[in-house]
Amino acid sequence: PSWIVWTPGVCPGFNVAIRAFCQAGDIVLIQTPNYPPILAAPEFNDCTPIHIATVEENDGWMLDFAELEAQAKDPKAKLFIMCNPMNPVGSVLSQAQLDRVAQICADNDVILCSDEIHCDLILDELTHLPAGNHAQLQHRSITLMAANKTFNIAGLGTSFAIIPDTTLRNTFNAAARGIVPWVNILGLVATQSAFTECDDWHAAQRNYLIGNRDYLAKAINAIEGLKALPAPATFLLWVDASQLDLGTAKNVQDWCESRGVGPSPGVDFGNEHFFRLNFGVSRDMLEEVVARLSA
Ligand SMILES: Cc1ncc(COP(=O)(O)O)c(C=O)c1O
């Protein structure tokens, strides 16, 4: 329990991590595409973001390890923010992949800030591996988690950072002091209840999401010009529209909106040729989305 630092959201967590472990002008490595507030965070804190690509490998999305290795060598690179499972592509790091991240961080004295807010939404038969549990990352990681996503309680503003190393934890707390408010009691009780009393609900939700994911991925791949790899985790589908005939539409987002569908624009995540669909909705709504996009 002493490793846990409560934060009023995961977003404050990765912003505080940059303040704590970087000086102005330092480099923050970020896997892209990524959740827009993660992309924005380095510049909010006077640092330079360097983007590490996500590449298609064996029918899945994977971090470009060669690029991470090359960029981590820059002495100004102090922090790597990654997302596992990843928003928007839904990938989950295997043990070998996390080992590789850990080795690159250790070799280059880079601290890892791992946003694991989606870790209870693993849809395939995979095991989530928390960064803070990795022996090589014990003294160089901040793992961010919350019940927010899985149990839809983000409005209660209660998240936590797991920081095994005492010095890193003290530095993180010092950077948050006077700026980041303490979490509220309702959020703490809801988080405890979510993690200890809701297993049946959680299992039922996971089954529903698996059905939605499989239905949506198949339906999207049947639409000419659209392609998506089924997400092993999360409730998000990252749709490649680079081969789409846009007709009179100005861009991919305009094409979707002209059909009455408003996905998250890919440009916000770092790739204008994609869009992100959220399948954490009723099947009826998904069927309506598919019908509109197919029309
Ligand atoms: C990867 C990721 N991190 C953080 C958040 C937001 O977390 P919070 O509401 O706890 O700040 C989200 C929400 O979509 C997310 O997808």
The ligand as a MOL file (V3000), in Angstrom:
LIG
                    3D

  0  0  0     0  0            999 V3000
M  V30 BEGIN CTAB
M  V30 COUNTS 16 16 0 0 0
M  V30 BEGIN ATOM
M  V30 1 C -5.1850 6.0130 -21.9210 0
M  V30 2 C -6.0220 6.9080 -21.0670 0
M  V30 3 N -5.4650 7.5340 -20.0180 0
M  V30 4 C -6.1860 8.3600 -19.2330 0
M  V30 5 C -7.5300 8.5880 -19.4660 0
M  V30 6 C -8.2890 9.5490 -18.5980 0
M  V30 7 O -8.1430 9.2260 -17.2820 0
M  V30 8 P -8.7190 10.1800 -16.1310 0
M  V30 9 O -10.1510 10.4540 -16.4700 0
M  V30 10 O -8.5660 9.3250 -14.9080 0
M  V30 11 O -7.8630 11.3910 -16.1030 0
M  V30 12 C -8.1410 7.9590 -20.5490 0
M  V30 13 C -9.5650 8.2180 -20.8450 0
M  V30 14 O -10.0410 8.0430 -21.9410 0
M  V30 15 C -7.3770 7.0990 -21.3660 0
M  V30 16 O -7.9200 6.4760 -22.4180 0
M  V30 END ATOM
M  V30 BEGIN BOND
M  V30 1 1 1 2
M  V30 2 1 2 3
M  V30 3 2 2 15
M  V30 4 2 3 4
M  V30 5 1 4 5
M  V30 6 1 5 6
M  V30 7 2 5 12
M  V30 8 1 6 7
M  V30 9 1 7 8
M  V30 10 2 8 9
M  V30 11 1 8 10
M  V30 12 1 8 11
M  V30 13 1 12 13
M  V30 14 1 12 15
M  V30 15 2 13 14
M  V30 16 1 15 16
M  V30 END BOND
M  V30 END CTAB
M  END
